[in-house]
Amino acid sequence: MTDFSDRQRAEEAKFAMDEETAFKIAARRNRLLGEWAAGEMKLTEEETEAYKKAVVQADFEEAGDEDVIRKLLGDLTAADTDVSEADIRAKLEEMAVEAKRQFMSGN
């Protein structure tokens, strides 16, 4: 019975660790995405820092990436940039790869 309990605790610990890792990578991806969008909108350094945080917070509105995409699309459209939803989705994928690379390398 102890082997089963030990195995169950190990599985639960692994699941929690995997979830934490996924959260950290998503937050890093969103910061990178916010930095990109801030550059597109020509924000100042201070505005960029605040905007990156706002993009990370936007991801807490609902499950999935639609809340982040919606925020970026609205902000980029309001700033009169020539960025489409497809551009944002492509950049989101690119930043997801970069965030994972940075996380795995410890940056």
C-alpha positions in Angstrom: 0.0 0.0 0.0 2.9 2.4 0.7 4.2 2.0 -2.8 0.9 3.1 -4.3 0.7 6.1 -1.9 4.3 7.1 -2.7 3.6 6.8 -6.4 0.4 8.8 -6.1 2.3 11.6 -4.2 5.0 11.6 -6.8 2.5 11.9 -9.6 0.7 14.8 -7.8 4.1 16.6 -7.2 5.0 16.2 -10.9 1.6 17.5 -12.0 2.0 20.6 -9.7 5.5 21.2 -11.0 4.4 20.9 -14.6 1.5 23.3 -14.0 3.9 25.8 -12.4 6.3 25.5 -15.3 3.6 26.1 -17.8 2.4 29.1 -15.9 5.9 30.6 -15.8 6.4 30.0 -19.5 3.0 31.6 -20.4 3.8 34.6 -18.2 7.2 35.0 -19.8 5.6 34.7 -23.3 3.0 37.3 -22.4 5.8 39.7 -21.2 7.7 39.2 -24.5 4.5 39.7 -26.4 3.7 42.9 -24.5 7.2 44.2 -25.2 6.7 43.5 -28.9 3.3 45.2 -29.0 4.7 48.2 -27.0 7.4 48.6 -29.7 4.7 48.5 -32.4 2.8 51.3 -30.5 6.1 53.2 -29.9 5.6 53.4 -26.1 8.2 54.9 -23.8 10.3 52.6 -21.6 8.1 53.3 -18.6 4.9 52.7 -20.6 6.4 49.5 -22.0 7.1 48.1 -18.5 3.5 48.9 -17.4 2.1 47.5 -20.7 4.0 44.2 -20.3 2.4 43.8 -16.8 -1.0 44.6 -18.2 -0.6 41.9 -20.9 0.3 39.3 -18.3 -2.7 40.3 -16.2 -5.0 40.1 -19.2 -4.2 36.4 -19.4 -6.1 35.9 -16.1 -9.4 36.9 -17.5 -10.3 33.6 -19.1 -8.7 30.2 -20.0 -6.7 30.1 -23.2 -5.1 32.9 -25.2 -8.1 34.7 -26.5 -8.1 37.3 -23.7 -4.5 38.2 -24.5 -5.1 38.3 -28.3 -8.2 40.4 -27.8 -6.3 42.9 -25.6 -3.4 43.2 -28.0 -5.7 43.6 -31.0 -7.7 46.3 -29.3 -4.7 48.2 -28.2 -2.8 47.9 -31.4 -5.9 48.9 -33.4 -6.5 51.9 -31.1 -2.8 52.9 -31.6 -3.5 52.8 -35.4 -0.8 50.2 -36.1 -1.0 48.0 -39.2 -1.1 44.7 -37.2 -3.7 42.1 -37.9 -5.1 39.3 -35.6 -3.1 36.8 -37.7 0.1 38.8 -37.1 -0.6 38.7 -33.3 -1.3 34.9 -33.4 1.9 34.4 -35.3 3.9 36.5 -32.8 2.2 34.7 -29.9 3.5 31.4 -31.3 7.0 32.8 -31.9 7.1 34.3 -28.4 5.9 30.9 -26.9 9.0 29.2 -28.4 11.3 32.0 -27.2 9.8 32.0 -23.7 10.3 28.2 -23.4 13.9 28.5 -24.7 14.6 31.3 -22.2 13.0 29.3 -19.3 15.0 26.1 -20.2 18.2 28.0 -20.4 17.6 29.8 -17.1 17.5 33.3 -18.5 
